[in-house]
Amino acid sequence: MTGSPFSVASLITPGAALDSAPVLHARVDIASASPVVSAVLRYSALGIVEARIDGAAVSEDVLTPGWSSYEWRIRVAEADVIELVRDRSDVEIELELGNGWYRGNLTWMGASAVYGDDLAGIAELEVRYEDGSVRLFGTDATWAARGSATISDDLYRGQTIDARLRETPGASVPVRLLEDDLSRFEPYVGPPVRRQGEVSPKATWTSPSGALIVDFGQNLVGWVRCEVTGERGSEIVLRHAEVLEDGELALRPLRSATATDRFVLSGGRDVFEPTFTFHGFRYVQIDGWPGGVEAFDPSALTAVVVSSEMPRIGTFRSSNEALNTLHRNVVWSTRGNFLDIPSDCPQRDERLGWTGDIAVFAPTAAFLFDVGDFLRDWLRDLRAEQQAQGGLVPYVVPDVLKHAGMPPEFTPMDSTAIWSDAAVWVPWAVWQANGDLRVLEESFDSMLAHVRRVESLLSPSGLWDEGFQFGDWLDPDAPPESPEKAKADTGLVATASFYRTVVLTARSAEVLERFDDRDVLDALAGRVRAAYRVAYVDAALKRLRNDCTTAYALSIVFGLLNEEERQWAGARLAELVAKSDYRISTGFAGTPFILDALSSTGQVPTAGRLLLQRECPSWLYPVRMGATTIWERWDSMLPDGTVNPGEMTSFNHYALGAVADWMHRVLGGLAPAEPGYGEILVAPRPVDGVDWAETEVMTPYGGAAVRWNREADGIRLEVVVPQGTRAQVDLLDLDIRVGAGTHLFHATYPATASALLR
């Protein structure tokens, strides 16, 4: 810790109980003989906070300060407020507090107030004057608290706003100072959460039960702004859901998250925007609309899309519209789940930072969006949690499960393959994407601590084959109620993943010139690889002893086989894919890597057929079923339109969207050959069913782009290379290096090329 950003401010909380979300407030005298030249408000909360000066919001940020590992770090927002204080002698500062992650409901175990019982706010206004003087005004015992129009708020349950209370906010009560270690307050590293756009209703109708249903046409994350006039004291109820079942909202997948907003009318024109909650939804059921269903005007509702502020930097398009829809769905799921933390889902009673999801998805996210600071911020929490738990990287970060309780099937908790490997895989993916060495510098000790922890868990055989593992989670052949029962051996998945982790940590050590660590890690990698090969590779039979698709995918991509073995393994993998009728047969562990395993061993046609399969289970089956985001399960919705009977079913889960990484690098042909695109690899591998594709990304050097399209005798290729970097081009008979500029090539099919290639 480097010390608090606050110099004079204290944490304050209402000194008496209030019947609504508290507003901490004070009038501050900033008068001076010298004009004000700058003014900055720094603010934060135990809970979430919206700051206003004379009734005006100080910034566009929402859900501030977000969710971090509060035990060790709480972010502090900073807003330039010069326009709100200029030419004024005094101003009213308000901090309205919501429960958020700090005091609201968290996890499916029904925990609440996990981090504390008291909501509190802290703020400090720094005013600089033309004569060079500086004055600081902070929250202290002179402030007061009053109620607000929000009479209840919760991230899972929703928000209730009574517009009548805007007219009569009620009497103020004194505040109480909270004793707290203010050193845990620190500036934002990552971006704030903000409104990203608005979506209007696409259709409305009456359900079989007579309820009014509004369809926004897109599964999104945020809330609904409502403009309405009706009888004073009447109530409108908005219930949110991702999908319909039998014509009604499908609420079962939400489990205990009621996702319901309630608005009590003032009698005049009211505008409601529930900014102390968020929902994952496409559909909204409205009860209590003034005048009934017949009087409803769809223009009264607007869905507000909310996410962390991350510039979009990568795109993909092709001749195949289903593939384009799949890619759009990946983008929407990234937006929806990158809300302050990389969460698993945004709608049910979970919304946690599951480490395994981001471990496999980080390369995709880092191509689509500038996520460098977002993930660097989250990795700070990972390191804090890990350090407090003796090197163990928990299942979720922030680790709320240590407070809320661990499901018995997941205990005792210890390091777990892929999930805990996020300590290594995420910083490595960020560095590959943007070349910012800080992420490796900040994370290396954490990476090393994870490796050492897992090394201590290896069995005498050298395998990581003991203890709980998620394994190839959500294998499509596993029972809906037992997603852990996969075909892939958990010891194989864990040991292969650990080998990759050790190799990446060794490569990081070399980059950071920690050569002693590199040498130790290289030796460990050699031992793990040898143990894996003894246990799982049967070179004589040219088979893996665990003869399933995930086993081959991990063995090939993670470098556990020699070149000869890679070829028979790729051929066997292609056989297994064909045997499954080119439908997905991998779960959480194997799916992100299976297309790479095929394409890197010469099985590109098989990879293409697997990618473009439309029957369940496949990436395009949800597209065929009308999905607008990535599903958690391959069959989250069954072909007859009913929701998967499993207890755990989400329709907005980015993990299986990791396939977009292969679409960018291999199908699109645009990848970093060196970290941060110091050199660009242009190596598209066209597949049957796609006649052209174009991929673009904003690199640290500028925009890079690849476009290819089929012609009668070959492939036309256009490559844009930004200044300061170069590209390696590899396609058919092309194998050249080029510098900055726009380059046109024609790659010719070999005389022996198959009809499929052409």
Residue pairs with C-beta under 8 A, 6 or more apart in sequence:
1 73
1 183
1 184
1 186
2 186
3 183
4 182
4 183
4 185
4 186
5 42
5 76
5 78
5 124
5 185
5 186
5 187
6 42
6 76
6 122
6 124
6 138
6 182
6 185
7 124
7 136
7 138
8 124
8 136
8 137
8 138
8 140
9 42
9 122
9 123
9 124
9 138
9 139
9 140
10 122
10 138
10 139
10 140
10 141
10 177
10 178
11 46
11 120
11 121
11 122
11 139
11 177
11 178
11 180
11 182
12 24
12 120
12 121
12 122
12 139
12 140
12 141
12 143
12 145
12 175
12 176
12 177
12 178
13 22
13 46
13 118
13 119
13 120
13 121
13 145
13 175
13 176
13 178
14 22
14 24
14 119
14 145
14 173
14 175
14 176
15 145
15 173
15 174
15 175
15 176
16 145
16 173
16 174
18 145
18 146
18 147
18 170
18 173
19 147
19 151
19 170
20 147
20 148
20 149
20 150
20 151
20 152
20 162
20 165
21 96
21 97
21 98
21 147
21 148
21 150
21 151
21 153
21 276
22 96
22 97
22 119
22 145
22 146
22 147
22 148
23 94
23 95
23 96
23 97
23 145
23 146
23 147
23 148
23 169
24 94
24 95
24 96
24 97
24 121
24 139
24 143
24 144
24 145
24 175
25 92
25 93
25 94
25 95
25 143
25 144
25 145
25 146
25 172
26 92
26 93
26 139
26 142
26 143
26 144
27 90
27 91
27 92
27 93
28 90
28 91
28 92
28 93
28 125
28 137
29 89
29 90
30 36
30 39
30 85
30 88
30 89
30 90
30 91
30 125
30 127
30 135
30 137
31 89
31 90
32 129
32 133
32 135
33 131
34 129
34 130
34 131
34 133
35 129
35 130
36 82
36 85
36 86
36 87
36 127
36 128
36 129
36 130
37 82
37 128
37 129
37 130
38 80
38 82
38 127
38 128
39 80
39 81
39 82
39 84
39 85
39 86
39 125
39 126
39 127
39 128
40 78
40 79
40 80
40 81
40 125
40 126
41 51
41 53
41 58
41 78
41 79
41 81
41 93
41 123
41 124
41 125
41 126
42 76
42 77
42 78
42 123
42 124
42 126
43 49
43 51
43 58
43 64
43 76
43 77
43 79
43 95
43 121
43 122
43 123
43 124
44 64
44 65
44 74
44 75
44 76
44 77
44 121
44 122
44 123
44 185
45 64
45 65
45 95
45 97
45 100
45 102
45 119
45 120
45 121
45 122
46 70
46 74
46 102
46 103
46 115
46 116
46 118
46 119
46 120
46 121
46 178
47 97
47 98
47 99
47 100
47 102
47 103
47 119
47 120
47 121
48 63
48 64
48 65
48 66
48 97
48 98
48 99
48 100
48 101
48 102
48 276
49 64
49 65
49 95
49 96
49 97
49 98
49 121
50 57
50 62
50 64
50 95
50 96
50 98
50 275
51 57
51 58
51 59
51 64
51 77
51 79
51 93
51 94
51 95
51 123
52 58
52 93
52 94
52 96
53 81
53 84
53 85
53 91
53 92
53 93
53 94
54 84
54 88
54 91
54 92
55 92
55 94
56 84
58 79
58 81
58 84
59 77
59 79
59 192
60 192
60 194
60 195
61 77
61 79
61 192
61 193
61 194
62 192
62 193
62 194
62 195
62 275
62 306
63 100
63 193
63 275
63 278
63 306
63 339
63 340
64 75
64 77
64 192
64 193
65 74
65 75
65 76
65 77
65 188
66 75
66 101
66 192
66 193
66 340
66 341
67 100
67 101
67 340
67 341
67 353
67 398
68 74
68 75
68 377
68 380
68 381
68 398
69 381
69 384
69 385
69 397
69 398
69 399
70 102
70 115
70 184
70 398
71 115
71 184
71 384
71 388
72 184
72 384
72 388
73 184
73 185
73 186
73 380
73 381
73 384
74 184
74 185
74 186
75 185
75 186
75 187
75 188
75 189
76 185
76 186
76 187
76 188
77 188
77 192
78 187
78 188
81 125
84 91
85 91
85 125
85 127
93 123
93 125
93 137
95 121
95 123
95 139
96 148
96 150
97 119
97 120
97 121
98 104
98 119
98 150
98 153
98 276
99 119
99 153
99 154
99 155
99 276
100 155
100 276
101 115
101 155
101 398
101 400
102 114
102 115
102 116
102 119
103 112
103 113
103 115
103 116
103 117
103 118
103 119
104 112
104 153
104 154
104 155
104 156
105 111
105 112
105 154
105 155
105 156
105 157
105 256
105 349
106 112
106 114
106 156
106 352
106 400
106 404
107 349
107 350
107 352
107 400
107 401
107 404
107 405
108 255
108 256
108 348
108 349
108 350
109 404
109 405
109 407
110 256
110 349
111 400
111 403
111 404
111 405
114 400
114 403
114 404
115 403
118 178
120 178
120 180
121 139
122 138
122 139
122 182
122 185
123 138
123 139
124 136
124 137
124 138
124 139
125 136
125 137
125 138
126 134
126 135
126 136
127 134
127 135
127 136
127 137
128 134
129 135
139 175
140 177
141 174
141 175
141 177
143 175
144 172
144 173
144 174
144 175
145 172
145 173
145 174
145 175
146 169
146 170
146 171
146 172
146 173
147 165
147 169
147 170
148 165
148 169
149 161
149 162
149 163
149 164
149 165
149 166
149 169
150 159
150 160
150 161
150 276
151 160
151 161
151 162
151 165
152 159
152 160
153 159
153 160
153 274
153 276
153 277
154 277
155 277
155 278
155 351
156 256
156 257
156 258
156 259
156 349
156 351
157 257
157 258
157 259
157 260
157 277
158 238
158 240
158 258
158 259
158 260
158 261
158 262
158 274
158 277
158 279
159 261
159 262
159 274
159 275
159 276
159 277
160 261
160 262
160 263
160 264
161 261
161 262
161 263
161 264
161 272
161 274
162 264
163 263
163 264
163 265
163 266
163 270
163 272
164 232
164 233
164 264
164 266
164 267
166 266
167 266
188 377
189 373
189 376
189 377
189 380
190 308
190 373
190 374
190 375
190 376
190 377
190 378
191 308
191 309
191 310
191 373
191 374
192 308
192 309
193 306
193 307
193 308
193 309
193 339
193 340
194 306
194 307
194 308
194 309
195 222
195 304
195 305
195 306
196 222
196 305
196 306
196 307
196 309
196 335
197 304
197 305
198 225
198 302
198 303
198 304
198 305
199 216
199 217
199 218
199 220
199 302
199 303
199 305
200 216
200 298
200 299
200 301
200 302
200 303
201 214
201 215
201 216
201 217
201 298
201 299
201 301
201 303
202 215
202 216
202 217
203 214
203 215
203 217
204 212
204 213
204 214
204 215
204 296
204 298
205 213
205 215
206 212
206 213
206 293
207 213
207 247
207 248
207 249
207 285
208 246
208 247
208 248
209 248
210 293
211 248
211 249
211 285
211 286
211 287
212 285
212 286
212 287
212 289
212 293
212 296
213 244
213 249
213 283
213 284
213 285
213 286
214 283
214 284
214 285
214 286
214 298
214 301
215 282
215 283
216 281
216 282
216 283
216 284
216 303
217 282
217 628
218 282
218 303
218 332
218 628
219 242
219 280
219 281
219 282
219 332
219 336
219 627
219 628
219 629
219 651
219 652
220 280
220 281
220 282
220 303
220 305
220 332
220 336
221 278
221 279
221 280
221 305
221 306
221 307
221 335
221 336
221 337
221 339
221 346
221 347
221 652
222 278
222 279
222 303
222 304
222 305
222 306
223 261
223 273
223 274
223 275
223 277
223 278
223 279
223 303
223 304
223 306
224 238
224 240
224 261
224 274
224 284
224 301
224 302
224 303
224 304
225 271
225 272
225 273
225 301
225 302
225 303
225 304
226 236
226 238
226 263
226 270
226 271
226 272
226 273
226 300
226 301
227 269
227 270
227 271
227 272
227 300
228 236
228 263
228 265
228 269
228 270
228 272
228 289
228 290
228 300
229 265
229 268
229 269
229 270
229 290
230 236
230 265
230 267
230 289
230 290
230 291
231 265
231 267
231 290
232 265
232 266
232 267
233 264
233 265
233 267
234 264
234 265
234 288
234 290
235 262
235 263
235 264
235 265
235 288
236 262
236 263
236 265
236 286
236 287
236 288
236 289
236 290
237 260
237 261
237 262
237 286
237 287
237 288
238 260
238 261
238 262
238 263
238 284
238 285
238 286
239 249
239 251
239 258
239 259
239 260
239 284
239 285
239 287
240 249
240 259
240 260
240 261
240 279
240 280
240 281
240 283
240 284
240 347
241 249
241 250
241 251
241 253
241 254
241 259
241 281
241 282
241 283
241 284
241 285
242 250
242 253
242 280
242 281
242 282
242 283
242 347
242 650
242 651
242 652
243 250
243 253
243 282
243 283
243 637
243 643
243 651
244 250
244 283
245 641
245 642
245 643
248 285
249 283
249 285
250 643
252 643
252 649
253 347
253 348
253 643
253 649
253 650
253 651
254 347
254 348
254 349
255 348
255 349
255 350
255 647
256 349
257 347
257 348
257 349
259 279
259 281
259 347
261 272
261 274
261 277
263 270
263 272
265 290
273 304
278 306
278 339
278 346
279 346
279 347
280 336
280 345
280 346
280 347
280 348
280 651
280 652
281 303
281 347
282 628
284 301
286 296
286 301
289 295
289 296
305 335
306 339
307 335
307 336
307 338
307 339
308 338
308 339
308 340
308 374
310 338
310 369
310 370
310 371
310 374
311 369
311 370
311 698
312 331
312 368
312 369
313 367
313 368
313 369
313 370
313 697
313 698
314 367
314 368
314 369
314 664
314 695
314 696
314 697
314 698
315 694
315 695
315 696
315 697
316 324
316 327
316 660
316 663
316 664
316 668
316 693
316 694
316 695
317 324
317 327
317 693
317 694
318 324
318 667
318 668
318 690
318 692
318 693
318 694
319 690
319 691
319 692
319 693
319 709
320 612
320 689
320 690
322 612
322 614
322 620
322 623
322 624
323 611
323 612
323 620
323 663
323 690
325 623
326 619
326 620
326 623
326 657
326 659
326 660
327 660
327 663
328 628
329 622
329 623
329 627
329 628
329 629
329 630
329 657
330 364
330 368
330 630
330 654
330 657
330 659
330 660
331 368
332 628
332 629
332 652
333 629
333 630
333 652
333 653
333 654
333 657
334 361
334 364
334 365
334 368
334 369
334 654
334 657
336 346
336 629
336 652
337 343
337 344
337 345
337 346
337 652
337 653
337 654
338 365
338 369
338 371
338 374
339 346
341 353
341 378
341 381
341 397
341 398
342 353
342 357
342 358
342 361
342 365
342 374
342 375
342 378
343 350
343 351
343 352
343 353
343 354
343 357
344 350
344 351
344 352
344 353
344 354
344 357
344 632
344 650
344 653
344 655
345 351
345 632
345 650
345 652
345 653
346 652
347 650
347 651
347 652
348 650
352 396
352 400
352 401
353 378
353 381
353 396
353 397
353 398
354 395
354 396
354 419
355 382
355 393
355 394
355 395
355 396
355 397
355 419
355 420
355 422
355 423
356 395
356 416
356 418
356 419
356 422
356 470
356 473
356 588
356 655
357 653
357 654
357 655
358 365
358 375
358 378
358 422
358 426
359 418
359 419
359 421
359 422
359 425
359 426
360 418
360 425
360 588
360 592
360 655
360 658
361 592
361 654
361 655
361 657
361 658
362 371
362 375
362 425
362 426
362 429
362 430
363 429
363 432
363 433
363 658
363 661
364 654
364 657
364 658
364 660
364 661
364 664
365 371
365 375
365 654
366 372
366 375
366 429
366 430
366 432
366 433
366 434
367 433
367 660
367 661
367 664
367 697
368 660
370 434
370 698
371 430
371 433
372 430
372 433
372 434
372 436
372 439
375 426
375 427
375 430
375 439
376 430
376 438
376 439
376 442
378 397
378 426
379 423
379 426
379 427
379 439
379 442
379 443
379 446
380 442
381 397
381 398
382 393
382 397
382 422
382 423
382 426
382 446
383 423
383 442
383 443
383 445
383 446
385 393
385 394
385 397
385 398
385 399
386 392
386 393
386 394
386 423
386 446
386 449
386 450
387 446
387 449
389 399
389 402
390 453
391 415
391 449
391 450
391 452
391 453
392 413
392 414
392 415
392 420
392 453
393 415
393 419
393 420
393 421
393 422
393 423
393 446
393 450
393 453
394 401
394 402
394 413
394 420
395 401
395 410
395 413
395 416
395 419
397 422
401 413
406 413
409 484
410 468
411 468
412 468
413 468
414 457
414 467
414 468
415 450
415 453
415 454
415 457
416 467
416 468
416 469
416 470
416 494
417 464
417 469
417 470
417 471
417 490
417 493
417 494
417 497
417 498
417 589
418 470
418 493
418 497
418 588
418 589
419 470
420 450
420 453
420 454
421 450
421 497
421 498
421 500
421 501
423 443
423 446
423 447
423 449
423 450
424 443
424 447
424 450
424 451
424 501
424 504
424 505
424 508
425 500
425 501
425 504
427 439
427 440
427 442
427 443
427 447
427 508
428 440
428 504
428 507
428 508
430 436
430 439
431 437
431 439
431 440
431 508
431 511
431 675
431 676
432 672
432 675
432 676
433 672
433 675
433 676
434 675
434 676
434 700
435 674
435 675
435 676
435 677
435 678
435 700
436 676
437 511
437 512
440 508
440 511
440 512
441 512
444 505
444 508
444 509
444 512
444 514
447 501
447 504
447 505
447 508
448 505
448 509
448 517
450 501
450 505
451 501
451 502
451 505
451 521
451 524
454 464
454 498
454 501
455 524
457 464
457 466
457 467
458 464
458 528
458 531
459 465
459 466
461 531
461 534
461 535
462 527
462 528
462 530
462 531
462 532
463 491
463 494
463 495
463 531
463 532
463 535
464 491
464 494
464 495
464 498
465 490
465 491
465 494
465 495
469 490
469 491
469 493
469 494
470 484
470 588
471 484
471 486
471 488
471 489
471 490
471 493
471 494
471 587
471 589
472 486
472 487
472 488
472 490
472 493
472 550
472 586
472 587
472 588
472 589
472 590
473 483
473 484
473 486
473 587
473 588
473 589
474 483
474 587
474 588
474 632
474 633
474 634
475 483
475 485
475 486
475 487
475 488
475 550
475 585
475 586
475 587
476 583
476 584
476 585
476 586
476 587
476 617
476 634
476 635
477 486
477 487
477 585
478 484
478 485
478 486
478 587
479 485
480 633
480 644
480 645
480 646
481 646
481 647
483 587
483 646
483 648
486 550
486 587
486 589
487 546
487 548
487 549
487 550
487 585
488 546
488 548
488 550
488 551
488 554
488 586
488 587
488 589
488 590
489 536
489 546
489 551
491 535
492 532
492 535
492 536
492 544
492 546
492 551
492 554
493 550
493 554
493 589
495 528
495 531
495 532
495 535
495 536
496 532
496 554
496 555
496 558
496 560
497 554
497 558
497 589
498 528
499 525
499 528
499 529
499 532
499 558
499 559
499 560
500 558
500 559
502 521
502 524
502 525
502 528
503 521
503 525
503 558
503 559
505 521
506 517
506 518
506 521
506 522
506 525
509 515
509 517
509 518
509 521
510 518
529 559
529 560
532 560
533 560
535 545
536 544
536 545
536 546
536 551
536 555
537 544
537 545
537 555
537 560
537 561
537 565
538 544
538 545
539 565
542 565
542 568
542 572
543 572
544 551
544 552
544 555
544 569
544 572
547 572
547 576
548 576
548 585
549 573
549 576
549 577
549 580
549 585
549 586
549 590
549 594
550 585
550 586
550 587
550 589
550 590
550 594
551 590
552 569
552 570
552 572
552 573
552 576
552 597
553 573
553 586
553 590
553 593
553 594
553 596
553 597
554 560
554 589
554 590
554 593
554 597
555 561
555 569
556 566
556 569
556 570
556 573
556 593
556 596
556 597
556 600
556 601
557 593
557 596
557 597
557 600
558 593
561 569
566 600
566 601
567 601
567 602
569 597
569 601
570 597
570 598
570 600
570 601
570 602
570 603
571 601
571 603
573 594
573 597
573 598
573 601
573 603
573 606
574 598
574 603
574 606
576 585
577 585
577 594
577 598
577 606
577 609
577 610
578 606
581 613
581 615
582 606
582 609
582 610
582 613
583 610
583 613
583 615
583 616
583 617
583 618
584 591
584 610
584 613
584 617
584 618
584 619
584 634
585 617
586 594
588 655
591 656
591 658
591 659
592 658
592 659
592 661
594 607
594 610
595 607
595 610
595 611
595 659
595 662
595 666
596 662
596 666
598 604
598 606
598 607
598 610
599 607
599 662
599 666
599 685
604 685
604 687
605 687
605 688
605 756
605 757
607 662
607 666
607 685
607 687
608 687
608 688
608 689
608 690
609 687
609 688
610 618
611 619
611 620
611 659
611 662
611 663
611 667
611 687
612 620
612 687
612 688
612 689
612 690
613 619
613 620
613 621
614 620
614 621
614 623
614 624
615 621
616 634
616 635
616 639
617 634
617 635
618 634
619 656
619 659
621 634
621 635
622 630
622 631
622 634
622 636
622 637
625 637
625 639
627 637
627 651
629 651
629 652
629 653
630 652
630 653
630 654
630 655
630 656
630 657
631 637
631 650
631 651
631 652
631 653
631 656
632 648
632 649
632 650
632 651
632 653
632 655
632 656
633 644
633 646
633 648
633 649
633 650
634 656
635 644
636 643
636 644
636 649
636 650
636 651
637 643
637 644
637 651
638 644
643 649
663 695
664 670
664 671
664 695
664 697
665 671
665 681
666 683
666 684
666 685
667 684
667 685
667 686
667 687
667 690
667 693
668 684
668 693
668 694
668 695
668 706
669 682
669 683
669 684
669 685
669 693
669 695
669 706
669 708
669 731
670 680
670 681
670 682
670 695
670 696
670 697
670 704
670 705
670 706
671 680
671 681
671 683
672 678
672 679
672 680
672 681
672 699
673 679
673 680
673 681
673 727
673 728
676 699
676 700
677 697
677 699
677 700
677 701
677 704
677 725
678 725
679 725
679 726
679 727
679 728
680 699
680 704
680 721
680 725
680 726
680 727
680 728
681 727
681 728
681 730
682 706
682 717
682 719
682 727
682 728
682 729
682 730
682 731
683 728
683 729
683 730
683 731
684 693
684 706
684 708
684 715
684 717
684 731
686 693
686 708
686 710
686 715
686 757
688 756
691 709
691 710
692 707
692 708
692 709
692 710
693 707
693 708
694 705
694 706
694 707
694 708
695 705
695 706
695 707
696 703
696 704
696 705
696 706
696 720
697 703
697 704
697 705
698 704
699 722
699 725
701 722
701 723
701 724
701 725
702 722
702 723
702 724
703 720
703 722
704 720
704 721
704 722
704 725
704 727
705 718
705 719
705 720
706 717
706 718
706 719
706 720
707 717
707 718
708 715
708 716
708 717
708 718
708 731
709 715
709 716
710 716
710 758
711 746
713 748
713 749
714 732
714 746
714 747
714 748
714 749
715 731
715 732
715 746
715 747
715 749
716 744
716 745
716 746
717 729
717 731
717 734
717 744
717 745
717 746
717 747
718 742
718 743
718 744
718 745
719 727
719 729
719 738
719 742
719 743
719 745
720 741
720 742
720 743
721 727
721 738
721 739
721 740
721 741
721 742
721 743
722 740
723 740
724 740
725 740
726 737
726 738
726 739
726 740
727 737
727 738
727 739
727 743
728 736
728 737
729 735
729 736
729 737
729 738
729 743
729 745
731 745
731 747
732 747
732 748
732 749
732 750
733 747
733 748
733 750
734 745
734 747
749 757
749 758
